[in-house]
């Protein structure tokens, strides 16, 4: 970190590090982290369902 331009990967790692420090500093309860996991799982299931619908429409099933 001697200056110069950071690559997007380095920038992302830096931001994630700051987020991690923020979460540790706030001592976030497990229920909040579980809520984010549930949202992620729900979005994945929705994505799968939408993709299946698109495939069925495209292939005429």
mmCIF file as Biopython writes it, N, C-alpha, C and O atoms, coordinates in Angstrom:
data_model
#
loop_
_atom_site.group_PDB
_atom_site.id
_atom_site.type_symbol
_atom_site.label_atom_id
_atom_site.label_alt_id
_atom_site.label_comp_id
_atom_site.label_asym_id
_atom_site.label_entity_id
_atom_site.label_seq_id
_atom_site.pdbx_PDB_ins_code
_atom_site.Cartn_x
_atom_site.Cartn_y
_atom_site.Cartn_z
_atom_site.occupancy
_atom_site.B_iso_or_equiv
_atom_site.auth_seq_id
_atom_site.auth_asym_id
_atom_site.pdbx_PDB_model_num
ATOM 1   N N  . UNK A ? 1  ? 0.822   -1.181  0.000   1.0 0.0 1  A 1 
ATOM 2   C CA . UNK A ? 1  ? 0.000   0.000   0.000   1.0 0.0 1  A 1 
ATOM 3   C C  . UNK A ? 1  ? 0.871   1.251   0.000   1.0 0.0 1  A 1 
ATOM 4   O O  . UNK A ? 1  ? 0.674   2.168   0.797   1.0 0.0 1  A 1 
ATOM 5   N N  . UNK A ? 2  ? 1.822   1.263   -0.898  1.0 0.0 2  A 1 
ATOM 6   C CA . UNK A ? 2  ? 2.751   2.379   -0.963  1.0 0.0 2  A 1 
ATOM 7   C C  . UNK A ? 2  ? 2.255   3.484   -1.874  1.0 0.0 2  A 1 
ATOM 8   O O  . UNK A ? 2  ? 3.012   4.396   -2.207  1.0 0.0 2  A 1 
ATOM 9   N N  . UNK A ? 3  ? 1.040   3.422   -2.269  1.0 0.0 3  A 1 
ATOM 10  C CA . UNK A ? 3  ? 0.503   4.448   -3.153  1.0 0.0 3  A 1 
ATOM 11  C C  . UNK A ? 3  ? 0.290   3.884   -4.542  1.0 0.0 3  A 1 
ATOM 12  O O  . UNK A ? 3  ? 0.430   2.680   -4.757  1.0 0.0 3  A 1 
ATOM 13  N N  . UNK A ? 4  ? -0.039  4.729   -5.461  1.0 0.0 4  A 1 
ATOM 14  C CA . UNK A ? 4  ? -0.305  4.269   -6.808  1.0 0.0 4  A 1 
ATOM 15  C C  . UNK A ? 4  ? -1.737  3.790   -6.930  1.0 0.0 4  A 1 
ATOM 16  O O  . UNK A ? 4  ? -2.553  3.956   -6.023  1.0 0.0 4  A 1 
ATOM 17  N N  . UNK A ? 5  ? -2.020  3.192   -8.072  1.0 0.0 5  A 1 
ATOM 18  C CA . UNK A ? 5  ? -3.385  2.736   -8.328  1.0 0.0 5  A 1 
ATOM 19  C C  . UNK A ? 5  ? -3.592  1.328   -7.792  1.0 0.0 5  A 1 
ATOM 20  O O  . UNK A ? 5  ? -2.744  0.450   -7.948  1.0 0.0 5  A 1 
ATOM 21  N N  . UNK A ? 6  ? -4.732  1.139   -7.162  1.0 0.0 6  A 1 
ATOM 22  C CA . UNK A ? 6  ? -5.105  -0.189  -6.679  1.0 0.0 6  A 1 
ATOM 23  C C  . UNK A ? 6  ? -5.916  -0.890  -7.757  1.0 0.0 6  A 1 
ATOM 24  O O  . UNK A ? 6  ? -6.696  -0.268  -8.478  1.0 0.0 6  A 1 
ATOM 25  N N  . UNK A ? 7  ? -5.716  -2.187  -7.848  1.0 0.0 7  A 1 
ATOM 26  C CA . UNK A ? 7  ? -6.539  -2.961  -8.768  1.0 0.0 7  A 1 
ATOM 27  C C  . UNK A ? 7  ? -7.934  -3.093  -8.156  1.0 0.0 7  A 1 
ATOM 28  O O  . UNK A ? 7  ? -8.099  -2.909  -6.950  1.0 0.0 7  A 1 
ATOM 29  N N  . UNK A ? 8  ? -8.940  -3.411  -8.979  1.0 0.0 8  A 1 
ATOM 30  C CA . UNK A ? 8  ? -10.287 -3.602  -8.416  1.0 0.0 8  A 1 
ATOM 31  C C  . UNK A ? 8  ? -10.315 -4.669  -7.328  1.0 0.0 8  A 1 
ATOM 32  O O  . UNK A ? 8  ? -11.059 -4.549  -6.355  1.0 0.0 8  A 1 
ATOM 33  N N  . UNK A ? 9  ? -9.509  -5.709  -7.492  1.0 0.0 9  A 1 
ATOM 34  C CA . UNK A ? 9  ? -9.469  -6.778  -6.482  1.0 0.0 9  A 1 
ATOM 35  C C  . UNK A ? 9  ? -8.933  -6.244  -5.153  1.0 0.0 9  A 1 
ATOM 36  O O  . UNK A ? 9  ? -9.481  -6.545  -4.092  1.0 0.0 9  A 1 
ATOM 37  N N  . UNK A ? 10 ? -7.866  -5.455  -5.214  1.0 0.0 10 A 1 
ATOM 38  C CA . UNK A ? 10 ? -7.307  -4.885  -3.991  1.0 0.0 10 A 1 
ATOM 39  C C  . UNK A ? 10 ? -8.299  -3.937  -3.319  1.0 0.0 10 A 1 
ATOM 40  O O  . UNK A ? 10 ? -8.408  -3.909  -2.093  1.0 0.0 10 A 1 
ATOM 41  N N  . UNK A ? 11 ? -9.015  -3.167  -4.125  1.0 0.0 11 A 1 
ATOM 42  C CA . UNK A ? 11 ? -10.011 -2.242  -3.595  1.0 0.0 11 A 1 
ATOM 43  C C  . UNK A ? 11 ? -11.125 -3.010  -2.900  1.0 0.0 11 A 1 
ATOM 44  O O  . UNK A ? 11 ? -11.567 -2.628  -1.817  1.0 0.0 11 A 1 
ATOM 45  N N  . UNK A ? 12 ? -11.587 -4.115  -3.537  1.0 0.0 12 A 1 
ATOM 46  C CA . UNK A ? 12 ? -12.646 -4.932  -2.958  1.0 0.0 12 A 1 
ATOM 47  C C  . UNK A ? 12 ? -12.188 -5.539  -1.630  1.0 0.0 12 A 1 
ATOM 48  O O  . UNK A ? 12 ? -12.940 -5.541  -0.655  1.0 0.0 12 A 1 
ATOM 49  N N  . UNK A ? 13 ? -10.967 -6.049  -1.593  1.0 0.0 13 A 1 
ATOM 50  C CA . UNK A ? 13 ? -10.445 -6.648  -0.366  1.0 0.0 13 A 1 
ATOM 51  C C  . UNK A ? 13 ? -10.379 -5.601  0.744   1.0 0.0 13 A 1 
ATOM 52  O O  . UNK A ? 13 ? -10.705 -5.888  1.896   1.0 0.0 13 A 1 
ATOM 53  N N  . UNK A ? 14 ? -9.959  -4.397  0.395   1.0 0.0 14 A 1 
ATOM 54  C CA . UNK A ? 14 ? -9.903  -3.323  1.385   1.0 0.0 14 A 1 
ATOM 55  C C  . UNK A ? 14 ? -11.277 -2.975  1.938   1.0 0.0 14 A 1 
ATOM 56  O O  . UNK A ? 14 ? -11.441 -2.773  3.141   1.0 0.0 14 A 1 
ATOM 57  N N  . UNK A ? 15 ? -12.260 -2.907  1.047   1.0 0.0 15 A 1 
ATOM 58  C CA . UNK A ? 15 ? -13.619 -2.588  1.491   1.0 0.0 15 A 1 
ATOM 59  C C  . UNK A ? 15 ? -14.161 -3.705  2.368   1.0 0.0 15 A 1 
ATOM 60  O O  . UNK A ? 15 ? -14.774 -3.438  3.402   1.0 0.0 15 A 1 
ATOM 61  N N  . UNK A ? 16 ? -13.940 -4.966  1.963   1.0 0.0 16 A 1 
ATOM 62  C CA . UNK A ? 16 ? -14.411 -6.094  2.773   1.0 0.0 16 A 1 
ATOM 63  C C  . UNK A ? 16 ? -13.732 -6.108  4.141   1.0 0.0 16 A 1 
ATOM 64  O O  . UNK A ? 16 ? -14.362 -6.442  5.144   1.0 0.0 16 A 1 
ATOM 65  N N  . UNK A ? 17 ? -12.476 -5.753  4.183   1.0 0.0 17 A 1 
ATOM 66  C CA . UNK A ? 17 ? -11.768 -5.675  5.460   1.0 0.0 17 A 1 
ATOM 67  C C  . UNK A ? 17 ? -12.406 -4.624  6.363   1.0 0.0 17 A 1 
ATOM 68  O O  . UNK A ? 17 ? -12.595 -4.862  7.556   1.0 0.0 17 A 1 
ATOM 69  N N  . UNK A ? 18 ? -12.737 -3.467  5.801   1.0 0.0 18 A 1 
ATOM 70  C CA . UNK A ? 18 ? -13.391 -2.429  6.589   1.0 0.0 18 A 1 
ATOM 71  C C  . UNK A ? 18 ? -14.763 -2.874  7.083   1.0 0.0 18 A 1 
ATOM 72  O O  . UNK A ? 18 ? -15.146 -2.579  8.215   1.0 0.0 18 A 1 
ATOM 73  N N  . UNK A ? 19 ? -15.505 -3.586  6.229   1.0 0.0 19 A 1 
ATOM 74  C CA . UNK A ? 19 ? -16.822 -4.096  6.633   1.0 0.0 19 A 1 
ATOM 75  C C  . UNK A ? 19 ? -16.660 -5.101  7.769   1.0 0.0 19 A 1 
ATOM 76  O O  . UNK A ? 19 ? -17.419 -5.076  8.737   1.0 0.0 19 A 1 
ATOM 77  N N  . UNK A ? 20 ? -15.671 -5.985  7.649   1.0 0.0 20 A 1 
ATOM 78  C CA . UNK A ? 20 ? -15.422 -6.965  8.711   1.0 0.0 20 A 1 
ATOM 79  C C  . UNK A ? 20 ? -15.090 -6.273  10.029  1.0 0.0 20 A 1 
ATOM 80  O O  . UNK A ? 20 ? -15.610 -6.646  11.081  1.0 0.0 20 A 1 
ATOM 81  N N  . UNK A ? 21 ? -14.237 -5.278  9.969   1.0 0.0 21 A 1 
ATOM 82  C CA . UNK A ? 21 ? -13.905 -4.548  11.195  1.0 0.0 21 A 1 
ATOM 83  C C  . UNK A ? 21 ? -15.132 -3.862  11.778  1.0 0.0 21 A 1 
ATOM 84  O O  . UNK A ? 21 ? -15.312 -3.824  12.995  1.0 0.0 21 A 1 
ATOM 85  N N  . UNK A ? 22 ? -15.974 -3.321  10.905  1.0 0.0 22 A 1 
ATOM 86  C CA . UNK A ? 22 ? -17.206 -2.694  11.379  1.0 0.0 22 A 1 
ATOM 87  C C  . UNK A ? 22 ? -18.120 -3.688  12.060  1.0 0.0 22 A 1 
ATOM 88  O O  . UNK A ? 22 ? -18.704 -3.388  13.101  1.0 0.0 22 A 1 
ATOM 89  N N  . UNK A ? 23 ? -18.250 -4.878  11.478  1.0 0.0 23 A 1 
ATOM 90  C CA . UNK A ? 23 ? -19.106 -5.902  12.083  1.0 0.0 23 A 1 
ATOM 91  C C  . UNK A ? 23 ? -18.561 -6.349  13.430  1.0 0.0 23 A 1 
ATOM 92  O O  . UNK A ? 23 ? -19.319 -6.559  14.377  1.0 0.0 23 A 1 
ATOM 93  N N  . UNK A ? 24 ? -17.268 -6.489  13.510  1.0 0.0 24 A 1 
ATOM 94  C CA . UNK A ? 24 ? -16.663 -6.883  14.787  1.0 0.0 24 A 1 
ATOM 95  C C  . UNK A ? 24 ? -16.861 -5.771  15.823  1.0 0.0 24 A 1 
ATOM 96  O O  . UNK A ? 24 ? -17.154 -6.045  16.987  1.0 0.0 24 A 1 
ATOM 97  N N  . UNK A ? 25 ? -16.699 -4.524  15.393  1.0 0.0 25 A 1 
ATOM 98  C CA . UNK A ? 25 ? -16.838 -3.403  16.326  1.0 0.0 25 A 1 
ATOM 99  C C  . UNK A ? 25 ? -18.269 -3.286  16.837  1.0 0.0 25 A 1 
ATOM 100 O O  . UNK A ? 25 ? -18.488 -2.932  17.995  1.0 0.0 25 A 1 
ATOM 101 N N  . UNK A ? 26 ? -19.234 -3.580  15.986  1.0 0.0 26 A 1 
ATOM 102 C CA . UNK A ? 26 ? -20.632 -3.456  16.387  1.0 0.0 26 A 1 
ATOM 103 C C  . UNK A ? 26 ? -21.134 -4.673  17.152  1.0 0.0 26 A 1 
ATOM 104 O O  . UNK A ? 26 ? -22.179 -4.620  17.800  1.0 0.0 26 A 1 
ATOM 105 N N  . UNK A ? 27 ? -20.380 -5.775  17.073  1.0 0.0 27 A 1 
ATOM 106 C CA . UNK A ? 27 ? -20.781 -7.026  17.709  1.0 0.0 27 A 1 
ATOM 107 C C  . UNK A ? 27 ? -22.209 -7.381  17.288  1.0 0.0 27 A 1 
ATOM 108 O O  . UNK A ? 27 ? -23.128 -7.454  18.103  1.0 0.0 27 A 1 
ATOM 109 N N  . UNK A ? 28 ? -22.350 -7.596  15.984  1.0 0.0 28 A 1 
ATOM 110 C CA . UNK A ? 28 ? -23.652 -7.856  15.383  1.0 0.0 28 A 1 
ATOM 111 C C  . UNK A ? 28 ? -24.229 -9.170  15.926  1.0 0.0 28 A 1 
ATOM 112 O O  . UNK A ? 28 ? -23.520 -10.174 15.994  1.0 0.0 28 A 1 
ATOM 113 N N  . UNK A ? 29 ? -25.504 -9.166  16.312  1.0 0.0 29 A 1 
ATOM 114 C CA . UNK A ? 29 ? -26.108 -10.401 16.819  1.0 0.0 29 A 1 
ATOM 115 C C  . UNK A ? 29 ? -26.239 -11.452 15.711  1.0 0.0 29 A 1 
ATOM 116 O O  . UNK A ? 29 ? -26.343 -11.115 14.532  1.0 0.0 29 A 1 
ATOM 117 N N  . UNK A ? 30 ? -26.232 -12.703 16.103  1.0 0.0 30 A 1 
ATOM 118 C CA . UNK A ? 30 ? -26.323 -13.803 15.148  1.0 0.0 30 A 1 
ATOM 119 C C  . UNK A ? 30 ? -27.628 -13.770 14.366  1.0 0.0 30 A 1 
ATOM 120 O O  . UNK A ? 30 ? -27.667 -14.198 13.212  1.0 0.0 30 A 1 
ATOM 121 N N  . UNK A ? 31 ? -28.688 -13.273 14.972  1.0 0.0 31 A 1 
ATOM 122 C CA . UNK A ? 31 ? -29.976 -13.255 14.283  1.0 0.0 31 A 1 
ATOM 123 C C  . UNK A ? 31 ? -29.928 -12.364 13.042  1.0 0.0 31 A 1 
ATOM 124 O O  . UNK A ? 31 ? -30.583 -12.664 12.044  1.0 0.0 31 A 1 
ATOM 125 N N  . UNK A ? 32 ? -29.165 -11.279 13.093  1.0 0.0 32 A 1 
ATOM 126 C CA . UNK A ? 32 ? -29.047 -10.402 11.932  1.0 0.0 32 A 1 
ATOM 127 C C  . UNK A ? 32 ? -28.261 -11.088 10.819  1.0 0.0 32 A 1 
ATOM 128 O O  . UNK A ? 32 ? -28.624 -11.001 9.646   1.0 0.0 32 A 1 
ATOM 129 N N  . UNK A ? 33 ? -27.190 -11.764 11.195  1.0 0.0 33 A 1 
ATOM 130 C CA . UNK A ? 33 ? -26.411 -12.491 10.187  1.0 0.0 33 A 1 
ATOM 131 C C  . UNK A ? 33 ? -27.235 -13.630 9.590   1.0 0.0 33 A 1 
ATOM 132 O O  . UNK A ? 33 ? -27.126 -13.911 8.396   1.0 0.0 33 A 1 
ATOM 133 N N  . UNK A ? 34 ? -28.055 -14.285 10.405  1.0 0.0 34 A 1 
ATOM 134 C CA . UNK A ? 34 ? -28.939 -15.329 9.899   1.0 0.0 34 A 1 
ATOM 135 C C  . UNK A ? 34 ? -29.960 -14.758 8.920   1.0 0.0 34 A 1 
ATOM 136 O O  . UNK A ? 34 ? -30.319 -15.410 7.940   1.0 0.0 34 A 1 
ATOM 137 N N  . UNK A ? 35 ? -30.424 -13.546 9.185   1.0 0.0 35 A 1 
ATOM 138 C CA . UNK A ? 35 ? -31.373 -12.903 8.283   1.0 0.0 35 A 1 
ATOM 139 C C  . UNK A ? 35 ? -30.729 -12.660 6.917   1.0 0.0 35 A 1 
ATOM 140 O O  . UNK A ? 35 ? -31.369 -12.872 5.888   1.0 0.0 35 A 1 
ATOM 141 N N  . UNK A ? 36 ? -29.474 -12.220 6.899   1.0 0.0 36 A 1 
ATOM 142 C CA . UNK A ? 36 ? -28.779 -12.030 5.626   1.0 0.0 36 A 1 
ATOM 143 C C  . UNK A ? 36 ? -28.592 -13.357 4.898   1.0 0.0 36 A 1 
ATOM 144 O O  . UNK A ? 36 ? -28.692 -13.413 3.673   1.0 0.0 36 A 1 
ATOM 145 N N  . UNK A ? 37 ? -28.323 -14.420 5.644   1.0 0.0 37 A 1 
ATOM 146 C CA . UNK A ? 37 ? -28.181 -15.741 5.022   1.0 0.0 37 A 1 
ATOM 147 C C  . UNK A ? 37 ? -29.514 -16.185 4.427   1.0 0.0 37 A 1 
ATOM 148 O O  . UNK A ? 37 ? -29.550 -16.737 3.327   1.0 0.0 37 A 1 
ATOM 149 N N  . UNK A ? 38 ? -30.605 -15.948 5.145   1.0 0.0 38 A 1 
ATOM 150 C CA . UNK A ? 38 ? -31.927 -16.305 4.629   1.0 0.0 38 A 1 
ATOM 151 C C  . UNK A ? 38 ? -32.252 -15.537 3.354   1.0 0.0 38 A 1 
ATOM 152 O O  . UNK A ? 38 ? -32.813 -16.096 2.411   1.0 0.0 38 A 1 
ATOM 153 N N  . UNK A ? 39 ? -31.901 -14.263 3.329   1.0 0.0 39 A 1 
ATOM 154 C CA . UNK A ? 39 ? -32.129 -13.456 2.127   1.0 0.0 39 A 1 
ATOM 155 C C  . UNK A ? 39 ? -31.324 -14.011 0.962   1.0 0.0 39 A 1 
ATOM 156 O O  . UNK A ? 39 ? -31.829 -14.118 -0.156  1.0 0.0 39 A 1 
ATOM 157 N N  . UNK A ? 40 ? -30.082 -14.360 1.223   1.0 0.0 40 A 1 
ATOM 158 C CA . UNK A ? 40 ? -29.235 -14.914 0.175   1.0 0.0 40 A 1 
ATOM 159 C C  . UNK A ? 40 ? -29.798 -16.226 -0.357  1.0 0.0 40 A 1 
ATOM 160 O O  . UNK A ? 40 ? -29.834 -16.449 -1.567  1.0 0.0 40 A 1 
ATOM 161 N N  . UNK A ? 41 ? -30.238 -17.096 0.555   1.0 0.0 41 A 1 
ATOM 162 C CA . UNK A ? 41 ? -30.825 -18.370 0.140   1.0 0.0 41 A 1 
ATOM 163 C C  . UNK A ? 41 ? -32.099 -18.151 -0.664  1.0 0.0 41 A 1 
ATOM 164 O O  . UNK A ? 41 ? -32.338 -18.843 -1.653  1.0 0.0 41 A 1 
ATOM 165 N N  . UNK A ? 42 ? -32.915 -17.194 -0.244  1.0 0.0 42 A 1 
ATOM 166 C CA . UNK A ? 42 ? -34.156 -16.896 -0.940  1.0 0.0 42 A 1 
ATOM 167 C C  . UNK A ? 42 ? -33.882 -16.359 -2.339  1.0 0.0 42 A 1 
ATOM 168 O O  . UNK A ? 42 ? -34.567 -16.732 -3.291  1.0 0.0 42 A 1 
ATOM 169 N N  . UNK A ? 43 ? -32.894 -15.491 -2.469  1.0 0.0 43 A 1 
ATOM 170 C CA . UNK A ? 43 ? -32.547 -14.956 -3.787  1.0 0.0 43 A 1 
ATOM 171 C C  . UNK A ? 43 ? -32.023 -16.058 -4.708  1.0 0.0 43 A 1 
ATOM 172 O O  . UNK A ? 43 ? -32.309 -16.060 -5.905  1.0 0.0 43 A 1 
ATOM 173 N N  . UNK A ? 44 ? -31.264 -16.982 -4.152  1.0 0.0 44 A 1 
ATOM 174 C CA . UNK A ? 44 ? -30.765 -18.103 -4.959  1.0 0.0 44 A 1 
ATOM 175 C C  . UNK A ? 44 ? -31.912 -18.985 -5.443  1.0 0.0 44 A 1 
ATOM 176 O O  . UNK A ? 44 ? -31.929 -19.413 -6.598  1.0 0.0 44 A 1 
ATOM 177 N N  . UNK A ? 45 ? -32.864 -19.254 -4.563  1.0 0.0 45 A 1 
ATOM 178 C CA . UNK A ? 45 ? -34.023 -20.069 -4.947  1.0 0.0 45 A 1 
ATOM 179 C C  . UNK A ? 45 ? -34.857 -19.350 -6.003  1.0 0.0 45 A 1 
ATOM 180 O O  . UNK A ? 45 ? -35.335 -19.977 -6.948  1.0 0.0 45 A 1 
ATOM 181 N N  . UNK A ? 46 ? -35.035 -18.044 -5.847  1.0 0.0 46 A 1 
ATOM 182 C CA . UNK A ? 46 ? -35.797 -17.264 -6.829  1.0 0.0 46 A 1 
ATOM 183 C C  . UNK A ? 46 ? -35.110 -17.271 -8.184  1.0 0.0 46 A 1 
ATOM 184 O O  . UNK A ? 46 ? -35.759 -17.399 -9.222  1.0 0.0 46 A 1 
ATOM 185 N N  . UNK A ? 47 ? -33.794 -17.133 -8.163  1.0 0.0 47 A 1 
ATOM 186 C CA . UNK A ? 47 ? -33.029 -17.147 -9.407  1.0 0.0 47 A 1 
ATOM 187 C C  . UNK A ? 47 ? -33.195 -18.484 -10.121 1.0 0.0 47 A 1 
ATOM 188 O O  . UNK A ? 47 ? -33.363 -18.526 -11.340 1.0 0.0 47 A 1 
ATOM 189 N N  . UNK A ? 48 ? -33.148 -19.572 -9.360  1.0 0.0 48 A 1 
ATOM 190 C CA . UNK A ? 48 ? -33.320 -20.907 -9.939  1.0 0.0 48 A 1 
ATOM 191 C C  . UNK A ? 48 ? -34.716 -21.058 -10.537 1.0 0.0 48 A 1 
ATOM 192 O O  . UNK A ? 48 ? -34.870 -21.589 -11.636 1.0 0.0 48 A 1 
ATOM 193 N N  . UNK A ? 49 ? -35.723 -20.593 -9.818  1.0 0.0 49 A 1 
ATOM 194 C CA . UNK A ? 49 ? -37.104 -20.697 -10.314 1.0 0.0 49 A 1 
ATOM 195 C C  . UNK A ? 49 ? -37.321 -19.871 -11.569 1.0 0.0 49 A 1 
ATOM 196 O O  . UNK A ? 49 ? -37.970 -20.330 -12.509 1.0 0.0 49 A 1 
ATOM 197 N N  . UNK A ? 50 ? -36.794 -18.675 -11.594 1.0 0.0 50 A 1 
ATOM 198 C CA . UNK A ? 50 ? -36.937 -17.823 -12.778 1.0 0.0 50 A 1 
ATOM 199 C C  . UNK A ? 50 ? -36.215 -18.443 -13.966 1.0 0.0 50 A 1 
ATOM 200 O O  . UNK A ? 50 ? -36.739 -18.448 -15.079 1.0 0.0 50 A 1 
ATOM 201 N N  . UNK A ? 51 ? -35.013 -18.966 -13.734 1.0 0.0 51 A 1 
ATOM 202 C CA . UNK A ? 51 ? -34.268 -19.595 -14.821 1.0 0.0 51 A 1 
ATOM 203 C C  . UNK A ? 51 ? -35.007 -20.812 -15.356 1.0 0.0 51 A 1 
ATOM 204 O O  . UNK A ? 51 ? -35.023 -21.042 -16.565 1.0 0.0 51 A 1 
ATOM 205 N N  . UNK A ? 52 ? -35.617 -21.592 -14.474 1.0 0.0 52 A 1 
ATOM 206 C CA . UNK A ? 52 ? -36.398 -22.752 -14.908 1.0 0.0 52 A 1 
ATOM 207 C C  . UNK A ? 52 ? -37.599 -22.304 -15.747 1.0 0.0 52 A 1 
ATOM 208 O O  . UNK A ? 52 ? -37.910 -22.932 -16.759 1.0 0.0 52 A 1 
ATOM 209 N N  . UNK A ? 53 ? -38.267 -21.240 -15.343 1.0 0.0 53 A 1 
ATOM 210 C CA . UNK A ? 53 ? -39.383 -20.718 -16.109 1.0 0.0 53 A 1 
ATOM 211 C C  . UNK A ? 53 ? -38.952 -20.224 -17.485 1.0 0.0 53 A 1 
ATOM 212 O O  . UNK A ? 53 ? -39.642 -20.458 -18.477 1.0 0.0 53 A 1 
ATOM 213 N N  . UNK A ? 54 ? -37.827 -19.550 -17.544 1.0 0.0 54 A 1 
ATOM 214 C CA . UNK A ? 54 ? -37.314 -19.072 -18.825 1.0 0.0 54 A 1 
ATOM 215 C C  . UNK A ? 54 ? -36.963 -20.257 -19.719 1.0 0.0 54 A 1 
ATOM 216 O O  . UNK A ? 54 ? -37.279 -20.253 -20.909 1.0 0.0 54 A 1 
ATOM 217 N N  . UNK A ? 55 ? -36.312 -21.265 -19.153 1.0 0.0 55 A 1 
ATOM 218 C CA . UNK A ? 55 ? -35.950 -22.449 -19.936 1.0 0.0 55 A 1 
ATOM 219 C C  . UNK A ? 55 ? -37.185 -23.156 -20.456 1.0 0.0 55 A 1 
ATOM 220 O O  . UNK A ? 55 ? -37.219 -23.575 -21.613 1.0 0.0 55 A 1 
ATOM 221 N N  . UNK A ? 56 ? -38.208 -23.297 -19.610 1.0 0.0 56 A 1 
ATOM 222 C CA . UNK A ? 56 ? -39.449 -23.961 -20.044 1.0 0.0 56 A 1 
ATOM 223 C C  . UNK A ? 56 ? -40.125 -23.175 -21.161 1.0 0.0 56 A 1 
ATOM 224 O O  . UNK A ? 56 ? -40.639 -23.765 -22.111 1.0 0.0 56 A 1 
ATOM 225 N N  . UNK A ? 57 ? -40.129 -21.874 -21.056 1.0 0.0 57 A 1 
ATOM 226 C CA . UNK A ? 57 ? -40.720 -21.043 -22.093 1.0 0.0 57 A 1 
ATOM 227 C C  . UNK A ? 57 ? -39.930 -21.133 -23.387 1.0 0.0 57 A 1 
ATOM 228 O O  . UNK A ? 57 ? -40.507 -21.230 -24.470 1.0 0.0 57 A 1 
ATOM 229 N N  . UNK A ? 58 ? -38.623 -21.102 -23.273 1.0 0.0 58 A 1 
ATOM 230 C CA . UNK A ? 58 ? -37.764 -21.125 -24.450 1.0 0.0 58 A 1 
ATOM 231 C C  . UNK A ? 58 ? -37.860 -22.456 -25.197 1.0 0.0 58 A 1 
ATOM 232 O O  . UNK A ? 58 ? -37.921 -22.481 -26.426 1.0 0.0 58 A 1 
ATOM 233 N N  . UNK A ? 59 ? -37.873 -23.546 -24.459 1.0 0.0 59 A 1 
ATOM 234 C CA . UNK A ? 59 ? -37.899 -24.862 -25.083 1.0 0.0 59 A 1 
ATOM 235 C C  . UNK A ? 59 ? -39.313 -25.357 -25.339 1.0 0.0 59 A 1 
ATOM 236 O O  . UNK A ? 59 ? -39.493 -26.433 -25.908 1.0 0.0 59 A 1 
ATOM 237 N N  . UNK A ? 60 ? -40.318 -24.595 -24.930 1.0 0.0 60 A 1 
ATOM 238 C CA . UNK A ? 60 ? -41.697 -24.932 -25.225 1.0 0.0 60 A 1 
ATOM 239 C C  . UNK A ? 60 ? -42.231 -26.140 -24.488 1.0 0.0 60 A 1 
ATOM 240 O O  . UNK A ? 60 ? -43.055 -26.888 -25.015 1.0 0.0 60 A 1 
ATOM 241 N N  . UNK A ? 61 ? -41.763 -26.328 -23.273 1.0 0.0 61 A 1 
ATOM 242 C CA . UNK A ? 61 ? -42.223 -27.471 -22.486 1.0 0.0 61 A 1 
ATOM 243 C C  . UNK A ? 61 ? -43.486 -27.117 -21.762 1.0 0.0 61 A 1 
ATOM 244 O O  . UNK A ? 61 ? -44.037 -27.947 -21.040 1.0 0.0 61 A 1 
#
